[in-house]
Amino acid sequence: MFKHLLALTGCIGLALAPTTAQAWEPGDDWQDSQCRTTRDEGGNSVEVCQAIYDVNKVYLGAYWDDGSEVVGPCSTDDPEPIEYKGMTKAEARTWVKTYCP
């Protein structure tokens, strides 16, 4: 019985152990009022979102139906990271420059 109690205690300890949370990133929770739909040069529908995070940084998110996307701060500084999928970094930076204030 002691072995069963010890095993049960170990399972409870594992269940209560803290887990690492995923880091929140701007764009994880766009509001409808922050987004609008437009078309890219190829005529594809793109949802473009903008919002202020981190007190005074404007962030952009652009999302295509095929899964391509650009998300990141509206900054001309190269060290500022942007995330992109389905395009080159140069294309992603063009979207940032075009749609950021």
Solvent accessible surface area in square Angstrom, and as a share of the most:
residue,aa,sasa,rsa
1,M,197,0.88
2,F,149,0.62
3,K,163,0.69
4,H,142,0.64
5,L,100,0.50
6,L,110,0.55
7,A,61,0.47
8,L,102,0.51
9,T,78,0.45
10,G,40,0.39
11,C,80,0.48
12,I,88,0.45
13,G,42,0.41
14,L,141,0.70
15,A,84,0.65
16,L,139,0.69
17,A,48,0.37
18,P,132,0.83
19,T,126,0.74
20,T,137,0.80
21,A,89,0.69
22,Q,178,0.79
23,A,86,0.67
24,W,128,0.45
25,E,71,0.32
26,P,25,0.16
27,G,13,0.12
28,D,95,0.49
29,D,73,0.38
30,W,44,0.15
31,Q,106,0.47
32,D,138,0.72
33,S,109,0.70
34,Q,59,0.26
35,C,27,0.16
36,R,129,0.47
37,T,101,0.58
38,T,34,0.20
39,R,153,0.56
40,D,30,0.15
41,E,188,0.84
42,G,64,0.62
43,G,39,0.38
44,N,82,0.42
45,S,34,0.22
46,V,0,0.00
47,E,78,0.35
48,V,3,0.02
49,C,2,0.01
50,Q,60,0.27
51,A,9,0.07
52,I,114,0.58
53,Y,37,0.14
54,D,87,0.45
55,V,145,0.83
56,N,120,0.62
57,K,81,0.34
58,V,38,0.22
59,Y,19,0.07
60,L,0,0.00
61,G,0,0.00
62,A,0,0.00
63,Y,57,0.22
64,W,28,0.10
65,D,135,0.70
66,D,120,0.62
67,G,37,0.36
68,S,12,0.08
69,E,47,0.21
70,V,0,0.00
71,V,17,0.10
72,G,5,0.05
73,P,8,0.05
74,C,32,0.19
75,S,26,0.17
76,T,116,0.68
77,D,82,0.42
78,D,101,0.52
79,P,121,0.76
80,E,43,0.19
81,P,100,0.63
82,I,20,0.10
83,E,86,0.39
84,Y,87,0.33
85,K,117,0.49
86,G,64,0.61
87,M,36,0.16
88,T,79,0.46
89,K,103,0.44
90,A,73,0.56
91,E,89,0.40
92,A,0,0.00
93,R,31,0.11
94,T,80,0.46
95,W,38,0.13
96,V,5,0.03
97,K,138,0.58
98,T,89,0.52
99,Y,40,0.15
100,C,23,0.14
101,P,131,0.82
